[in-house]
Amino acid sequence: MGFFPELKKAASDKPAGESYKVAGIQVTCPHCKGTRFFEQEALLDSRDMSILNIEWAGDSATTLICTRCGHVEWFADDKLIERI
């Protein structure tokens, strides 16, 4: 989700973010016990790739960012993530 869709949700009093399951288990923030997250992709780079300035060619992971406290959960296999 991008910035503008979330801004539109906030203006309409709908809760921000989405709820997710990973491998069939609902994702809950380990810090604040929140259940709504923003989904993003993050590049996984290595020192070697950074030195060669080719981070873009590396693997990526899906991150879920808690809408209440900002805690970030990382997931390597995006096929296991489902929006509920």
C-alpha positions in Angstrom: 0.0 0.0 0.0 1.2 3.5 -0.8 0.9 6.8 1.0 -2.2 8.1 -0.9 -4.4 5.0 -0.4 -3.6 5.1 3.3 -4.3 8.8 3.5 -7.7 8.2 1.9 -8.5 5.5 4.4 -7.5 7.8 7.3 -9.8 10.5 6.0 -12.7 8.0 5.8 -12.2 6.8 9.4 -11.3 3.3 8.3 -8.5 1.7 10.2 -5.1 2.1 8.6 -3.2 -0.9 7.2 -4.3 -4.5 6.6 -4.4 -7.7 8.6 -2.2 -10.6 7.4 -1.7 -14.3 7.9 1.7 -15.9 7.3 1.8 -19.7 6.9 -1.8 -19.8 8.1 -1.2 -17.9 11.4 -2.4 -14.3 11.9 0.4 -11.8 12.3 0.4 -10.0 15.6 3.0 -7.4 16.6 5.3 -8.8 19.3 5.7 -5.4 20.8 2.2 -3.9 21.0 0.0 -6.8 20.0 -1.4 -4.8 17.0 -2.9 -6.7 14.1 -2.8 -4.1 11.3 0.3 -3.6 9.1 1.6 -1.7 6.1 3.2 -4.1 3.6 6.5 -3.1 1.8 9.4 -4.8 0.0 12.9 -4.4 1.1 16.1 -5.3 -0.7 18.5 -7.7 1.0 22.0 -6.7 0.0 25.4 -7.8 1.0 28.6 -6.0 1.6 30.0 -7.3 -1.8 26.9 -6.1 -3.7 27.2 -2.7 -2.0 30.9 -2.3 -2.9 30.0 -3.1 -6.5 27.0 -0.8 -6.4 24.6 -3.6 -7.6 22.2 -3.9 -4.6 19.3 -3.8 -7.0 20.2 -7.3 -8.3 19.9 -8.9 -4.9 17.1 -10.8 -3.2 14.2 -9.0 -1.5 12.0 -9.7 1.5 8.5 -8.5 2.4 8.2 -6.4 5.5 5.0 -5.8 7.5 5.2 -2.6 9.5 2.8 -2.3 12.5 0.5 0.7 12.2 0.4 1.2 16.0 4.1 1.2 17.0 6.1 0.9 13.8 7.7 -2.5 14.6 9.0 -4.2 11.4 8.5 -7.9 10.8 10.6 -9.4 7.9 9.4 -12.4 5.8 11.7 -14.0 3.2 9.0 -16.0 1.4 6.2 -13.8 0.1 4.2 -16.8 -1.1 3.3 -17.6 2.5 1.8 -14.1 3.2 -1.9 -13.5 2.7 -4.0 -10.5 3.3 -7.1 -11.2 5.4 
